[in-house]
């Protein structure tokens, strides 16, 4: 069986170039995702800022309309 050195070196060269370009593209994607991502919503506020938490509203009273009770059921599954 005859091995062509020129063919094998071109294959190895292709794999090396492909790997280098793959690392460049994945690094660029990570950088772009970090640049475009919004500010972390759970970080500690700075300065005079206050962090406000929104809790889920309580279940509707029995005096409410039937449509409100159905909406509650579909939104929260309760």
N, C-alpha and C positions, 0 to 999 in steps of 0.2 A: 504494500500500500504506500502510495506516494503522498507526502504532506507538502503542500505549497506554503512556504514561509511568507510569501507576499500575501496570500489569501488570509492566513492566520493573523498577520500583523494588521491587516485592514480591519478584520473583525475585532481584534483587541482595541484598536484605535477607535472604532465606532462605539464600543461599549464604554470606553473611558470618556469620550466626548459626550455620549448620552447621559452618563452618570453626572458629569459636571453640570450640564445644562439642567438636568432634573433637580439638582440641589439649588441651583440659581433660581429656578422657577418656583420651587416650594418656599424658599426663603423670601422671595418677592411677594408671594401670596400671603405669607404670614405677616410681613411688614404692612402690606396693603390692608389686611383685615384689622390689624391693630390700629392703623391710622384712621380708618373709617368707622371703627366701632364707637358707640356712644360711651360716655363716661360711666364707670361702674356704678350702678344704682345703690349698692349696699355699702359704699365706703363711708367713712366717718366724715360728717360735715365739717367744713373749716370756717373759722371766723365766728361771726354771730349767727350763723345759719342754724336752723332747727330742722331735725328730721321728723317728719310727720308720717305716722303709719295709718293706713286705712284698713279698718276691720270690716268684715262682711256684715251686711245689715241683718238684723234679726228677722225671723219669719213674719210674714204678714199676719195681722190680727184676723180673727174670724169675722170681723165686721167689714173686711175688705171685699172687693169684687171677686168673682170667680176667676176672671181673666188674670188678676194679679196673683192669685194662688197658683194657677197653671203656669204663669211665667216664672214664678219662684221655683216650681217643681222642675221645669225644663232647664233653668239656669243652674241650679245648685243640686238637683237630683234628690231633693228631700221632700 
